[in-house]
């Protein structure tokens, strides 16, 4: 009987049809195992789990059970978790005594790893598909991003930037999937925190065929606008002269701010119309004569 294929992605870890799994070889069956006989992977890089998320998952498990079995492998006299440690923690919190598992040998997992890496190297894989594959290999199979980068022949920064694409808002992901924006454009969008500005940037890219360089200049200009007007360094902070500001505002008929900094300072005026500005310019010119 043909066995479930390995090296073809995550689907190869699970039987195609759980109802027929009893007809498969033992290694391909979903089994029930005592939760106490399973231990977390000691090489798991993640040490902390979001306890609120674990609590929510435990509540779901109480209602619906564990829908996806854990992937485990035998190590000495016990089994360790390859994928599904979060489900294992949640199952404990939910009070389960047994959990569904698929037992894989080290050799099978090695072949699976090769298959996943090969899948990520496909030229027809979209940036978001590649990001999802890398993230799942990182999160569920405990692979450090640096190791994934090495296997893919890419820099750590490149792999990290690819995974960050998953943080894009849905409308930006759609533009990326539809090839309306490039991966470079998407990274520029990620540098903008305000959703309205993100939409504005994407609209400009799509409507005016902006290059990645133009998108980056848009982001740089936004950050320049967001810089605080007053310097944070206490030694350089501008101090507003309230009395002088008030006197000049009363005299000239519009808001004036006089601020001293070191041996110098600045004067800022706020006019409400072009006419008011022109009248003030005339006033200044009249003082020359």
CORFENZI-V58952 format. One record per residue. N is the residue number from 1. RES is the residue in three letters. D_FIRST is the distance of its C-alpha to the first C-alpha in Angstrom with 1 decimal. Layout:
((N	RES	D_FIRST) (N	RES	D_FIRST))
This chain:
((1	UNK	0.0) (2	UNK	3.8) (3	UNK	6.4) (4	UNK	9.7) (5	UNK	11.9) (6	UNK	15.0) (7	UNK	18.4) (8	UNK	18.6) (9	UNK	20.9) (10	UNK	21.1) (11	UNK	18.6) (12	UNK	15.8) (13	UNK	17.1) (14	UNK	16.2) (15	UNK	13.4) (16	UNK	14.3) (17	UNK	15.1) (18	UNK	16.5) (19	UNK	16.6) (20	UNK	12.9) (21	UNK	12.5) (22	UNK	12.9) (23	UNK	9.5) (24	UNK	8.0) (25	UNK	8.4) (26	UNK	12.2) (27	UNK	12.9) (28	UNK	11.6) (29	UNK	13.7) (30	UNK	17.2) (31	UNK	19.4) (32	UNK	23.1) (33	UNK	25.3) (34	UNK	29.0) (35	UNK	30.8) (36	UNK	33.1) (37	UNK	30.3) (38	UNK	29.5) (39	UNK	32.0) (40	UNK	32.8) (41	UNK	32.2) (42	UNK	35.5) (43	UNK	35.2) (44	UNK	35.0) (45	UNK	37.9) (46	UNK	38.5) (47	UNK	40.7) (48	UNK	42.2) (49	UNK	40.5) (50	UNK	42.4) (51	UNK	43.2) (52	UNK	44.1) (53	UNK	40.7) (54	UNK	39.1) (55	UNK	41.3) (56	UNK	40.3) (57	UNK	36.6) (58	UNK	37.2) (59	UNK	39.0) (60	UNK	36.1) (61	UNK	33.6) (62	UNK	36.0) (63	UNK	35.8) (64	UNK	32.2) (65	UNK	30.3) (66	UNK	28.1) (67	UNK	26.1) (68	UNK	24.2) (69	UNK	22.8) (70	UNK	24.3) (71	UNK	22.4) (72	UNK	23.4) (73	UNK	23.0) (74	UNK	24.4) (75	UNK	27.8) (76	UNK	29.7) (77	UNK	30.0) (78	UNK	29.1) (79	UNK	26.9) (80	UNK	28.3) (81	UNK	27.7) (82	UNK	26.3) (83	UNK	26.6) (84	UNK	28.4) (85	UNK	31.5) (86	UNK	33.6) (87	UNK	31.4) (88	UNK	31.7) (89	UNK	35.5) (90	UNK	35.7) (91	UNK	33.6) (92	UNK	36.1) (93	UNK	39.0) (94	UNK	37.5) (95	UNK	37.5) (96	UNK	33.8) (97	UNK	32.8) (98	UNK	29.0) (99	UNK	27.0) (100	UNK	23.4) (101	UNK	21.6) (102	UNK	18.5) (103	UNK	18.7) (104	UNK	18.2) (105	UNK	19.2) (106	UNK	22.1) (107	UNK	20.1) (108	UNK	17.8) (109	UNK	21.0) (110	UNK	22.6) (111	UNK	20.0) (112	UNK	20.3) (113	UNK	24.1) (114	UNK	24.0) (115	UNK	22.0) (116	UNK	24.5) (117	UNK	27.5) (118	UNK	26.3) (119	UNK	25.9) (120	UNK	29.5) (121	UNK	30.8) (122	UNK	30.0) (123	UNK	33.2) (124	UNK	32.4) (125	UNK	31.9) (126	UNK	34.9) (127	UNK	37.1) (128	UNK	36.1) (129	UNK	32.4) (130	UNK	32.9) (131	UNK	35.1) (132	UNK	32.5) (133	UNK	29.8) (134	UNK	32.3) (135	UNK	33.6) (136	UNK	30.2) (137	UNK	29.3) (138	UNK	32.8) (139	UNK	32.9) (140	UNK	29.5) (141	UNK	28.4) (142	UNK	32.0) (143	UNK	32.5) (144	UNK	36.3) (145	UNK	37.3) (146	UNK	38.9) (147	UNK	35.7) (148	UNK	34.0) (149	UNK	37.0) (150	UNK	36.8) (151	UNK	33.2) (152	UNK	34.1) (153	UNK	37.3) (154	UNK	39.4) (155	UNK	42.3) (156	UNK	42.0) (157	UNK	44.5) (158	UNK	42.4) (159	UNK	39.3) (160	UNK	41.4) (161	UNK	43.1) (162	UNK	39.8) (163	UNK	38.6) (164	UNK	42.1) (165	UNK	41.3) (166	UNK	39.5) (167	UNK	43.0) (168	UNK	44.3) (169	UNK	45.4) (170	UNK	43.3) (171	UNK	45.8) (172	UNK	45.7) (173	UNK	41.9) (174	UNK	42.1) (175	UNK	44.7) (176	UNK	42.5) (177	UNK	39.4) (178	UNK	41.7) (179	UNK	43.0) (180	UNK	46.5) (181	UNK	46.9) (182	UNK	45.5) (183	UNK	44.0) (184	UNK	47.5) (185	UNK	49.1) (186	UNK	46.6) (187	UNK	47.7) (188	UNK	51.3) (189	UNK	50.5) (190	UNK	49.1) (191	UNK	52.4) (192	UNK	54.2) (193	UNK	54.0) (194	UNK	55.8) (195	UNK	53.5) (196	UNK	56.4) (197	UNK	57.0) (198	UNK	53.3) (199	UNK	53.4) (200	UNK	56.7) (201	UNK	55.2) (202	UNK	52.2) (203	UNK	54.6) (204	UNK	56.7) (205	UNK	53.8) (206	UNK	52.6) (207	UNK	56.1) (208	UNK	57.8) (209	UNK	55.0) (210	UNK	55.8) (211	UNK	54.5) (212	UNK	52.9) (213	UNK	56.3) (214	UNK	58.0) (215	UNK	55.6) (216	UNK	56.2) (217	UNK	60.0) (218	UNK	59.6) (219	UNK	58.0) (220	UNK	60.7) (221	UNK	63.4) (222	UNK	62.0) (223	UNK	61.9) (224	UNK	65.5) (225	UNK	66.6) (226	UNK	65.0) (227	UNK	66.9) (228	UNK	69.6) (229	UNK	73.1) (230	UNK	74.6) (231	UNK	73.6) (232	UNK	71.9) (233	UNK	73.7) (234	UNK	76.6) (235	UNK	78.9) (236	UNK	78.4) (237	UNK	78.2) (238	UNK	80.6) (239	UNK	83.0) (240	UNK	84.2) (241	UNK	88.0) (242	UNK	88.2) (243	UNK	92.0) (244	UNK	92.3) (245	UNK	89.3) (246	UNK	90.9) (247	UNK	94.3) (248	UNK	93.0) (249	UNK	90.8) (250	UNK	93.9) (251	UNK	96.1) (252	UNK	93.7) (253	UNK	92.2) (254	UNK	88.5) (255	UNK	86.2) (256	UNK	86.8) (257	UNK	85.0) (258	UNK	86.7) (259	UNK	84.6) (260	UNK	85.8) (261	UNK	83.6) (262	UNK	85.2) (263	UNK	88.4) (264	UNK	87.3) (265	UNK	85.3) (266	UNK	84.6) (267	UNK	85.9) (268	UNK	83.5) (269	UNK	84.7) (270	UNK	83.0) (271	UNK	84.6) (272	UNK	83.8) (273	UNK	84.9) (274	UNK	85.8) (275	UNK	89.5) (276	UNK	89.5) (277	UNK	88.3) (278	UNK	90.9) (279	UNK	93.6) (280	UNK	92.6) (281	UNK	92.6) (282	UNK	96.1) (283	UNK	97.2) (284	UNK	96.0) (285	UNK	97.8) (286	UNK	101.0) (287	UNK	101.0) (288	UNK	101.4) (289	UNK	104.9))
